[in-house]
Amino acid sequence: MIQLNDLAISRSGRPIISGLNTCLEAGAIHVVLGPNGTGKTTLLRALMGDLPLAGGSITQGQTSLAAGTHSRRVLDSWRKDFAYMPQDCSTEVSLSVLEVVVLGNLGQLGLRLDDELLERAMSKLSQVGIGHLAGRGIGSLSGGQRQMVFFAQVLMREPKVMLLDEPVSALDLRHQVALLDRVRSETRSRNLVTVVVLHDLNLACQYADNLLVLVDGTLAASGHPRDIVTAELLQTTYGVAVDILRDRHDRPVVQPLSGQALEHA
Ligand SMILES: Nc1ncnc2c1ncn2[C@@H]1O[C@H](COP(=O)(O)OP(=O)(O)OP(=O)(O)O)[C@@H](O)[C@H]1O
């Protein structure tokens, strides 16, 4: 479990996130939703210990991050448990796909690579359905293929906390479902704290155990999609009129009403 207490984060002296209080339970998928520029990536990077806190704290087990406490030793130990998949998976490095996945094990890599490590990396690629790409240069792949490679790298870390920033933005429907199904099974079977940023409201409603709706760096709503997703919430959040239907599990299905995007303030 990760506890956020009155979390505040600033960038270049400007407050981006403020007064954020929530609890991220293990074994559950927490989906962060919200308009562009509202602080979703900032939140993930702060969870990772990658940005200094302006106020409040983040607590995991016996360890807390707070403003001014980012010593190298605390951060190194904090990050051991985390795997982070960035929003932008573009890369210029001249590495093969297999090498990129092996790097997920960075921190435990010795001077020599052994067969067990390479087999594990191959198996992660196969689990994501891209074993056939292992020998290709990462730079030669399509955007969607690269996204799957970086997801395999996350699996390779075998983290306790999985942070995924728009992990399906470049994927077709089959691969979106396959990746998010895998996120769900890993989260359940390994009791991970999983935080996923998504823009697709229907995937968010389908996969979230807990939705965090972030607007201007504050929590506008949180809870199970079934309980919190209303036409009013989405209209206030996005300035778009929507209809809400229900799927067979009573989860919300969001239908935007075209021609009804409202002027943003
Ligand atoms: N290095 C930086 N310096 C100053 N401001 C920054 C910096 N990085 C991000 N910001 C600002 O912080 C705010 C939040 O950015 P963030 O990337 O967290 O948004 P987001 O919700 O992930 O957006 P998107 O949905 O577009 O990816 C934005 O207004 C952005 O311009």
The ligand as an ORCA input file, in Angstrom:
! r2SCAN-3c Opt
* xyz 0 1
  N       9.917     20.594    -16.501
  C       8.820     21.322    -16.346
  N       8.889     22.623    -16.003
  C       7.774     23.370    -15.812
  N       6.512     22.893    -15.963
  C       6.397     21.602    -16.309
  C       7.521     20.759    -16.514
  N       7.068     19.522    -16.841
  C       5.732     19.602    -16.853
  N       5.318     20.848    -16.542
  C       3.931     21.338    -16.448
  O       3.265     20.584    -15.437
  C       1.890     20.433    -15.788
  C       1.526     18.955    -15.644
  O       2.243     18.210    -16.636
  P       2.045     16.634    -16.766
  O       3.007     16.150    -17.789
  O       2.112     16.047    -15.404
  O       0.549     16.576    -17.300
  P      -0.306     15.315    -17.760
  O      -1.572     15.367    -16.974
  O       0.490     14.066    -17.682
  O      -0.609     15.715    -19.277
  P      -0.856     14.843    -20.617
  O      -2.217     14.209    -20.468
  O      -0.870     15.909    -21.670
  O       0.259     13.866    -20.756
  C       1.732     20.979    -17.204
  O       1.154     22.259    -17.119
  C       3.148     21.058    -17.723
  O       3.277     22.112    -18.653
*
